[in-house]
Amino acid sequence: MKKSILMLLWFSILMLFLLPVQTNAAANQTKIILDGQELTLPNDVEVVNVRNNIMIPIRVVAENLKFNVNWDQKTQNVSIQQGSKAISLTVGQQEAIVENSNVTLNIAPQMIKNTVVVPLRFVSEEMGLRVGWNNKEKIVTLTNTASVPSSPSNGNGNEGTTNLVHEINYANNQLVVSMDQEVTPVITTLKNPERIVVDFPSTDFGNMGQVLPVGSMGKLDTSDSPNVSEVRYSLFKNDPAQVRIVIELNNVSAVNYSQQYVAGKFILDLSMVNGPTPATPVTDGKKVVVIDPGHGGSDPGTISFTNKPEKNFTLALGLKVQALLKQEPNIELIMTRETDVYPTRSERVKLANDLNADVFVSIHGNSVKGSPQVSGTETFYYQRASSKELANIIHKHLIEALGFKDRSVKNGNLQVIRETTMPAVLLEIGFLSNKDEEEAMMSESMQDKAAQAIVDGIKEYLNL
Ligand SMILES: [Zn+2]
């Protein structure tokens, strides 16, 4: 009897202590830093975490950005206006109106302690702010992109040593991670199942749209990647923060990777050796090369100086490359077209990806309207280090063989080299809009030289 009364007393005392301490701590911890200045938050106004969404008080932020803010108590509506830009939000409704069109928020605005809070993600997307969330210090950093063009640090620099991840994508055998700083990750491969673990030290999640507390996990949609069963990311530990990304592979007997930073993005290229089950063609250890003569059929490509379609040039050269590669005992050659037909770009990509080809080469002729003096050879790759290497090698051979002006190797966002999953290049042999180059490109002798240069480049790249 005596014992249970004592227990009850203890419990009451504990409650008395615990409750107020917890609420006060939460209210005082969070900070909002806008363009390096800490905002003064009115009493009880705070940053809150609702179902893993960081929500910020919209009025304080909008007013500090010199937006006009109106609150309609009756309809629970917040309208924000600056110049021609108008935003309308309603408490409890996921639908918002931004410049006369409907926008769906990932979580509805809420009224918390007489303050309307909205998801941080909405603020970044609709109000043009770069946002960051330091989960450890509970600091929201907002940068007005209109006034401060892409500052690499976050906030006022006091808390700014932590690198922030803003976006993670996986497609075409590439993991792409957008972040503030170039941090060297620790990469480990593990077996059973085959997986790659990428750890970024001193790194936390920034504007990912949701907050991931330590231990919880996010996943990417990898339904387009048959070799990947899962890509998951998490804040592996705190203090110091560490972001971990795990790529779990499926039916893969071996995997190689290369890493690089391109324009502030970390890129991890995977090349996988398929396991025994998928339907890969039997190639007897041969290298699979896909040659893609650009355009064809209903798509003429560009029209040359003397009114000939680009598709004729690309096919003629492609067939010469085919004739040479057919004599190579260690190369299995596949053409995307051998006649005047038009496979779509997606079909060309799918062909090469399904074959798990070793090399993809797309052949084109360049042109520029109204500038017949422009000339030269340029070679495109997209992001992947292996594609860049292939591009450098073939480009070197083309410049040597043809003697056209060297317009260099370039990173180009072109579908057939972007969506293919192997080393892939797109060759712009020369300018069909230039009188001299067109004449050369249409000649048998120059096409023979170009074909030999392409074949030499492919063989050099493949160490054959
Ligand atoms: Zn073309």
Residues whose N, C-alpha, C, O or C-beta is under 5 A from the ligand:
A	BS01	ZN	G294 G301 H364 G365
